Structure formats: structure tokens, C-alpha cells
Amino acid sequence: MALSGVEIFKLLPKTNCKKCGFPTCLAFAMKLAQRQASLDACPDVSEEAKKILGEASAPPVRAIILGAGDKAVKMGEETVLFRHEKRFVNPCAFAVNIKDSESDNEIEKKVAMVIASEIDRVGQKLRIDAISIECASNDAVRYEAVTRMVSSRAPDTPIILNCFNASAAEAAVKAIADKKPLLYGARLDNLDAMVNIAKAHKTPLGLYAEGPEALSSLAEKAKAMGVEDIVIDPGAKSAKGIIEGNTQIRRAAIKKNFKPLGYPIINIVMKDDPLIETAIASVAIAKYASIVVLSSIERWKNLALFTLRQNLYTDPQVPMQVEQKIYKIGEPGPDAPLMITTNFSLTYFIVSGEVENSKVPSRLAVMDCEGLSVLTAWAAGKFTASRIAQFIKESGVENEVKHRELIIPGQVAILSGTLEDKLEGWKIIVGPREANGLPTFLKTKAA
């Protein structure tokens, strides 16, 4: 069971030294109890207390690393059932499944699609994160050969070894052990062999059992045998099964601190119909999956799933933001238009995209409004004439442009008069209310 704040406080130094960043040891203890602080923040805690508190302060879902290097994926560490309570921590990983029974040409095509899957959306790099290699042939020699081939073609991409044949799995793990693959396929009938392989090569182990009860029993056995890094698959294939199984597992881990189910979840949602597969994958993303394995990765499917994942794993209390500065779009000269907007990521990327579409080189002044959109920032008193004037004066843009014209969003046209008073010598031009009106507006102005 988790310790209360008072129980944790009894194990702390009680010096109120503030080294942890909190005013008192009791305040720090309360944050530890709520899993909103790390025990590492206290430099004076005793080794005995560390041992007792380490597990109590750890997130109820264990952190697991899939792969090695820059593209390694961290999963787990979740602390809530609903993102509005705090936030979801580590975005789920997408993996495409490759069967070793496919031809080399088909396999190479899929690997190439994974490598080319990365897109940039509102400043974040989104991609297919991993490749699942399925031992469909049940041939250890073929499975090892395909594993080596995939690893060589995509050396930085994390790999899931989807294999229930222990001898084939062992050969494949040996071939790429340095890449720290996930060894998935441990069941009750092969648990001893798979645990030994995972321990020998220090890889995380994926467990499969139908239903949370059977899965928790399997996880307890694997841990008792010495495996710490575990990923669990409750065997659900339908949307209904995923909702029920994943929710039971997450509730047990979060609400009951039930350690045998406190591990990242993998859902294999492969279907013949890509639309059905996308719909089920969407359910898995929303309902606590840490890895979602797909059979195909068409671009339309990727975009839908990337967008959903990005939205769900964005902190609802901290809007996505871009840096405050003057952005140059194209190669603007001293006569190029100067516009201003807020630093909400979606606003910036929509506005800058429309400016690019206009083919009119421009400057876009992006002002820090704590990640709020234009109207919200204006209503909150963060996008005011005084603050805009101060930003423009301090930005140094006056040294880059010959003119003294500033284009403001049409939605805050009410600021134009006051802003002209605050920015002496400047002319304030009211731009379109919507970003899609910018290309016509800029082309007309440049004509």
C-alpha cells in the first residue's frame, strides 16, 4: 500500500532545509504522497528511508525504456486515470508489425515506410516509433535473419520481438541485444525460458495472458523469477475488450496501487480492414495503451493516430507554446510586412503556414502570452496595447524595417487606437479576422 504524507514525513530528516525546493519537510512529504515530487530532491534522506520510500514514491505504473539511443521510447510512469487530473506522462508508442514469412522485398518496403513516417506537427516530430517482428514462420533461422535485416535497415528504430518460440526468440535477441529490444511472447507455457532469455540479455519482457487476473498472476511469477522491466498484454483484440481490460488494469495500478498490474500495456490491434484497425487503435490510445501494434501504416492512418496521441498527451494545464521572437518567413527585406500574434503553437503554425502560402516574405512577431490564443490572451489581459508596444520596442525589429507599420489580428481590432498611442510614430493596420484571409490580404498590400 502507498504511504500517507505523515508516514513519509516520519522518514525524512525533518530539518526544513528547503534543499528539495519546498518550504518544509512536511510539504515535501505531502507532494511525495501525491506522487508530485521525486525522492531524489532530498539530498539528506537516509539510505534506510530511501529503501522504504523509493517504492512508495515511485509512479504506480513502472517506467520502461524500449530501444536504445536517440529514438528510444520511454513508457509508463503514469499517475492518473484522467488527463484533467494532472496529465498523461509518456505518449504511447506506435509499432508496425512485420512477419518473417513475408518476402525480403515486402519487409524492406515496410521498413522504408517506418523511416519515412516522421512528420512535423505544431513543432513536434511525430513518427512510427518501433517495428514489431513476428515469428510467423516458427523457423529460428529465418527469424534471426529477418531480425538482423530489419535492424540493419533501421538501426535507430526500437524493435519488438513478437515471438512465442523461445529458441527462435533467443537467437533473435542475441543478434540485436545491444539495441535493447522488447522480448514479447512470454506465456505460462514458456515463462521459464523467456525469463531466462530476458535476464541474460537485460531486455524488458512482454507478458501475454487473457484477462487482468491471469496477467497479474503471470507478472507476479515473472517478477519473482528476477525480471523487473515488464510490459503486459491482456489479450484484448476488440474495442470493447481493450476498454474493459485496459481500464481494469489502470484502475488497479492507480487506485489500488496493485503492483502486479503496474506495468505499461501493449495492445496488438491488427485487422484486415485499415479503417477498423484505426478505430480500435484510437480506443487503445485513449484507454491507456503504452504500445499499439498496427499491421499497416498508411499516411492517412498515421496522421489520424499521431494527432489523437498528440492531443491526449499534451498537458491540459500548459498550452503548447513557441518561443517569443521575430520570425522571418521567406527572405524579408526592410520593406516586408510585420505582423504580430501570440505564442500558442497552433496559432503560430496556422498563421505562419498561411503567410508562407501567400509567397510574400514577411516578419511575424510572436509574443509570449503563456500559450494562449489571440482572443483568450486579450480577454486575460496578456495581449494588450501596452504589452504589445513594449514587446515591439524591446525586440529590436525597428532596426530591421524601414516602415513603421504593424499588422494586428482582426479579432483584436479594438486595440488599434490605443496601440498607436503607445507605439509613437507607428501606424497600426488591422488584418483579417481569420488566418485563411492572410494570403489575399498580403498580396493586395504588396501590389
BAVEXPA-534903 format. One record per residue (C-alpha): x negated, y, z; residue in one letter. Coordinates in steps of 0.25 Angstrom, whole numbers, padded with zeros to 4 digits, always signed. Layout:
# residues N
XYZA;...
END
This chain:
# residues 447
+0000+0000+0000M;-0004+0014-0002A;-0009+0022+0010L;-0002+0035+0014S;-0009+0048+0015G;-0010+0047+0030V;-0016+0033+0029E;-0026+0039+0019I;-0029+0051+0027F;-0034+0042+0039K;-0045+0036+0030L;-0050+0050+0025L;-0061+0057+0032P;-0051+0068+0038K;-0061+0079+0036T;-0053+0088+0027N;-0066+0092+0020C;-0058+0095+0007K;-0068+0088-0002K;-0057+0080-0008C;-0050+0093-0013G;-0039+0092-0003F;-0038+0101+0010P;-0037+0089+0020T;-0039+0074+0020C;-0024+0072+0023L;-0021+0080+0010A;-0031+0071+0002F;-0025+0058+0009A;-0011+0062+0004M;-0016+0064-0010K;-0023+0051-0010L;-0010+0044-0005A;-0003+0050-0017Q;-0014+0046-0026R;-0016+0060-0030Q;-0031+0060-0025A;-0043+0051-0026S;-0051+0046-0014L;-0064+0050-0021D;-0061+0064-0018A;-0064+0062-0003C;-0080+0061-0002P;-0080+0057+0012D;-0070+0045+0013V;-0076+0033+0019S;-0079+0020+0012E;-0069+0013+0020E;-0058+0023+0017A;-0062+0023+0002K;-0059+0008+0002K;-0045+0009+0009I;-0041+0022+0001L;-0047+0018-0012G;-0035+0009-0016E;-0025+0017-0009A;-0029+0030-0016S;-0030+0023-0030A;-0019+0024-0040P;-0009+0013-0039P;-0012+0009-0054V;-0027+0005-0055R;-0035+0013-0065A;-0041+0004-0077I;-0050+0008-0088I;-0048+0002-0102L;-0061+0002-0110G;-0074+0010-0109A;-0079+0023-0114G;-0072+0036-0118D;-0060+0029-0123K;-0058+0020-0110A;-0044+0021-0105V;-0040+0023-0090K;-0027+0018-0086M;-0019+0016-0073G;-0021+0026-0061E;-0006+0029-0061E;+0001+0034-0049T;+0015+0037-0053V;+0027+0031-0059L;+0032+0044-0066F;+0023+0055-0072R;+0030+0066-0066H;+0026+0061-0052E;+0011+0064-0056K;+0007+0059-0069R;+0003+0047-0076F;-0013+0046-0076V;-0019+0037-0087N;-0012+0037-0100P;-0009+0023-0105C;-0018+0017-0116A;-0013+0012-0130F;-0019+0000-0136A;-0017-0007-0149V;-0017-0022-0150N;-0025-0029-0160I;-0024-0044-0161K;-0037-0052-0164D;-0029-0060-0174S;-0028-0048-0183E;-0037-0047-0195S;-0050-0039-0193D;-0045-0028-0203N;-0032-0027-0195E;-0040-0025-0182I;-0049-0015-0187E;-0037-0007-0193K;-0031-0007-0179K;-0044-0003-0172V;-0045+0009-0182A;-0031+0014-0179M;-0035+0014-0164V;-0047+0022-0167I;-0039+0032-0176A;-0028+0033-0166S;-0033+0045-0158E;-0025+0058-0159I;-0026+0071-0152D;-0013+0076-0146R;-0012+0089-0138V;-0027+0088-0135G;-0027+0073-0130Q;-0034+0062-0138K;-0024+0050-0139L;-0027+0037-0145R;-0024+0022-0144I;-0033+0018-0132D;-0036+0004-0134A;-0036-0009-0142I;-0030-0022-0137S;-0036-0034-0144I;-0026-0046-0143E;-0031-0060-0143C;-0021-0065-0153A;-0030-0076-0159S;-0033-0082-0146N;-0047-0084-0152D;-0058-0079-0143A;-0068-0078-0155V;-0058-0069-0163R;-0054-0061-0151Y;-0068-0057-0147E;-0071-0054-0162A;-0059-0044-0163V;-0063-0038-0149T;-0077-0035-0154R;-0072-0030-0167M;-0061-0020-0160V;-0072-0016-0150S;-0082-0012-0161S;-0072-0005-0170R;-0066+0003-0158A;-0078+0003-0148P;-0072+0014-0139D;-0058+0009-0138T;-0053+0001-0126P;-0049-0013-0128I;-0039-0022-0122I;-0042-0037-0124L;-0028-0043-0125N;-0031-0058-0123C;-0025-0069-0114F;-0036-0079-0119N;-0047-0078-0108A;-0058-0084-0117S;-0055-0074-0128A;-0054-0063-0118A;-0067-0066-0112E;-0074-0065-0126A;-0068-0052-0129A;-0071-0046-0116V;-0085-0050-0117K;-0086-0043-0131A;-0082-0029-0126I;-0083-0030-0111A;-0091-0016-0111D;-0078-0010-0116K;-0070-0014-0104K;-0058-0019-0111P;-0045-0023-0104L;-0044-0038-0104L;-0029-0040-0105Y;-0023-0054-0104G;-0024-0060-0090A;-0013-0068-0086R;-0010-0078-0075L;-0015-0090-0084D;-0029-0083-0088N;-0031-0074-0076L;-0043-0080-0070D;-0051-0080-0084A;-0046-0066-0087M;-0050-0060-0073V;-0064-0067-0075N;-0066-0060-0088I;-0061-0046-0083A;-0070-0047-0071K;-0082-0052-0079A;-0081-0041-0089H;-0076-0030-0080K;-0063-0027-0088T;-0049-0024-0084P;-0039-0035-0085L;-0026-0035-0091G;-0015-0044-0084L;-0003-0049-0090Y;+0009-0055-0083A;+0024-0054-0085E;+0030-0044-0075G;+0025-0036-0064P;+0026-0047-0053E;+0017-0057-0061A;+0008-0046-0065L;+0005-0041-0051S;+0002-0056-0047S;-0008-0057-0059L;-0014-0043-0055A;-0016-0048-0041E;-0023-0060-0045K;-0032-0053-0055A;-0036-0043-0044K;-0039-0054-0034A;-0048-0060-0044M;-0056-0047-0045G;-0050-0039-0057V;-0047-0024-0053E;-0044-0018-0066D;-0031-0024-0071I;-0021-0020-0082V;-0007-0027-0081I;+0003-0031-0091D;+0017-0034-0086P;+0020-0041-0100G;+0032-0032-0104A;+0034-0030-0119K;+0047-0023-0120S;+0050-0008-0115A;+0059-0013-0104K;+0049-0023-0099G;+0038-0012-0099I;+0047-0002-0092I;+0050-0013-0081E;+0037-0019-0079G;+0028-0007-0080N;+0037+0001-0071T;+0037-0010-0060Q;+0022-0011-0061I;+0020+0004-0060R;+0030+0005-0048R;+0024-0006-0041A;+0010+0001-0042A;+0014+0015-0040I;+0025+0014-0029K;+0021+0001-0022K;+0006+0002-0024N;+0007-0013-0029F;-0008-0015-0033K;-0005-0028-0041P;+0002-0019-0051L;-0006-0007-0050G;-0013-0008-0064Y;-0012-0002-0078P;-0001-0009-0086I;-0003-0013-0100I;+0009-0015-0110N;+0008-0023-0123I;+0019-0017-0131V;+0016-0023-0145M;+0028-0024-0154K;+0030-0027-0169D;+0039-0014-0171D;+0030-0002-0168P;+0041+0007-0164L;+0046-0003-0154I;+0031-0004-0149E;+0030+0011-0148T;+0043+0012-0140A;+0038+0001-0130I;+0025+0007-0129A;+0031+0020-0125S;+0038+0013-0114V;+0025+0007-0109A;+0018+0021-0109I;+0029+0027-0101A;+0030+0016-0092K;+0016+0014-0086Y;+0008+0006-0096A;-0007+0009-0096S;-0010+0002-0109I;+0000+0000-0120V;-0004-0010-0131V;+0002-0008-0145L;+0002-0016-0157S;+0000-0005-0167S;-0004+0010-0166I;+0003+0017-0178E;+0000+0032-0177R;+0015+0036-0174W;+0015+0026-0163K;+0002+0031-0157N;+0007+0046-0157L;+0020+0042-0150A;+0013+0034-0140L;+0002+0044-0138F;+0012+0055-0136T;+0020+0048-0126L;+0008+0044-0118R;+0002+0058-0118Q;+0015+0064-0113N;+0017+0053-0102L;+0003+0055-0097Y;+0002+0070-0097T;+0003+0075-0083D;+0017+0082-0082P;+0011+0092-0072Q;+0000+0096-0080V;+0003+0100-0094P;-0007+0097-0105M;-0016+0109-0108Q;-0026+0114-0117V;-0038+0123-0114E;-0035+0138-0113Q;-0043+0145-0124K;-0042+0151-0138I;-0041+0140-0148Y;-0045+0142-0163K;-0037+0135-0173I;-0043+0135-0186G;-0054+0145-0188E;-0048+0158-0183P;-0055+0171-0187G;-0054+0184-0179P;-0040+0187-0186D;-0034+0174-0183A;-0021+0174-0175P;-0022+0172-0160L;-0010+0164-0153M;-0008+0161-0138I;-0001+0149-0132T;-0002+0141-0119T;-0011+0129-0116N;+0000+0118-0115F;-0007+0107-0124S;+0006+0104-0132L;+0008+0119-0135T;-0007+0121-0139Y;-0007+0109-0149F;+0006+0113-0155I;+0003+0127-0157V;-0012+0125-0162S;-0006+0114-0171G;+0004+0124-0178E;-0008+0134-0179V;-0016+0124-0186E;-0005+0121-0195N;-0004+0136-0199S;-0018+0135-0204K;-0020+0149-0198V;-0033+0150-0190P;-0029+0155-0176S;-0033+0156-0162R;-0024+0150-0151L;-0025+0156-0137A;-0021+0145-0127V;-0018+0150-0113M;-0019+0142-0101D;-0005+0141-0095C;-0007+0128-0088E;-0002+0119-0099G;+0012+0126-0101L;+0019+0128-0114S;+0021+0143-0118V;+0035+0145-0113L;+0033+0137-0100T;+0020+0145-0097A;+0027+0158-0100W;+0038+0155-0091A;+0028+0150-0080A;+0020+0163-0081G;+0008+0157-0087K;+0009+0163-0101F;+0011+0177-0098T;+0007+0190-0105A;-0003+0193-0094S;-0010+0179-0095R;-0010+0179-0110I;-0017+0192-0110A;-0027+0188-0100Q;-0030+0175-0108F;-0032+0183-0121I;-0041+0193-0115K;-0050+0183-0108E;-0050+0173-0119S;-0059+0181-0128G;-0051+0180-0140V;-0051+0195-0142E;-0065+0193-0147N;-0061+0183-0157E;-0050+0190-0164V;-0049+0204-0171K;-0034+0205-0169H;-0026+0207-0156R;-0014+0198-0159E;-0009+0187-0150L;+0002+0178-0155I;+0010+0173-0143I;+0021+0161-0144P;+0034+0166-0148G;+0040+0159-0135Q;+0034+0170-0127V;+0036+0182-0136A;+0041+0189-0123I;+0026+0191-0119L;+0022+0199-0131S;+0025+0213-0126G;+0018+0210-0112T;+0007+0203-0119L;+0004+0215-0128E;+0003+0224-0115D;-0006+0214-0109K;-0015+0212-0121L;-0018+0226-0125E;-0021+0228-0139G;-0015+0215-0143W;-0003+0212-0152K;+0006+0200-0147I;+0013+0192-0158I;+0024+0183-0155V;+0022+0170-0162G;+0032+0159-0165P;+0040+0152-0154R;+0037+0138-0159E;+0023+0133-0163A;+0028+0128-0176N;+0030+0142-0181G;+0015+0146-0180L;+0011+0141-0194P;+0021+0151-0201T;+0018+0162-0191F;+0003+0161-0192L;+0003+0160-0207K;+0013+0172-0208T;+0004+0180-0199K;-0009+0176-0207A;-0002+0180-0220A;
END
